[in-house]
């Protein structure tokens, strides 16, 4: 089993001190998706750019899961010239 950390990022990464073990990176990624779903429905979370960043025990970023994927997609679409 490998150890994974689930950090938050809203422009500035915030390190999580809690770690969980998963047999594969896919398990950690699925867990980050579940965290994002929970945060998406939390009325206290106002930041539409918030993401959950999965980091493995070596410090390498494995995955970045947006909490509000529709908001980030809209921002990217707004950046494109018409």
N, C-alpha and C positions, 0 to 999 in steps of 0.2 A: 504494500500500500504506500502511496505517496501522500505527502502533506500538501494541502492547498490553502491559500489565504484568499479572503473575499474582501477586497478593498472598495471603497466608494471613490468616485471621481466626478467632480463638477468643475473642471478646469484645474483644480488643485487636488492631487490624490491624497486620500486619508488612509493611512495604514491601519489595518485590523490586527489586533493582537491574538485573536482567536483563530485557530487552525482546525481544519477537518481533514480526515483521511478518506481517500477514494482509491479504488483499484485502478481506475483509468481516468484520463483527462475528461472523457465524455461525461462521467459521473459528476465531476466538479462543475462542468459547464451546465449540465442540467440543473444542478443545485443553484447556480447563479441565475438561471432563468426563473426558477421558483422564487428566489429572493426578489428579483425585479418585479415579478407579478404581485407579490405582497406589497412592496413599496409603492407600486403604481396605484393601488387602491387605498393607500394611507393618506387621509386628508391633510396630515401635517407636512407631507412632502410637497413643496411648492416648486422646487427646482426642476425644470423640464429638461435640463441637460445632464442630470444625474445618471451615472452608469455604475455597474458592478464590475470590477476588474478582478479576474481570477489570476492569481500568481502562484507558481509552484514553489517547492521548497528551495530551488536554486535561485529564486528571485525573478525568473523569466515570466513575462506575461503570457498567459495561455489563451485568454479570451476576454472580450469586453462586451458586456450585455447592457444595452441602454434600458433604463427604467421606463422611459416614454419614447419608444421607437418612432411613433408617428410624429412627435414633435421634432425629433432630430431629422427625420426624413423631410419634413416641411422646411426646416432651416436650410438643408442642403439644396432643396429645389429652389428656394428663394435666392441662393447664391449664384445660380446659373443664369447666364444672360438669355433673354427671350428672342 
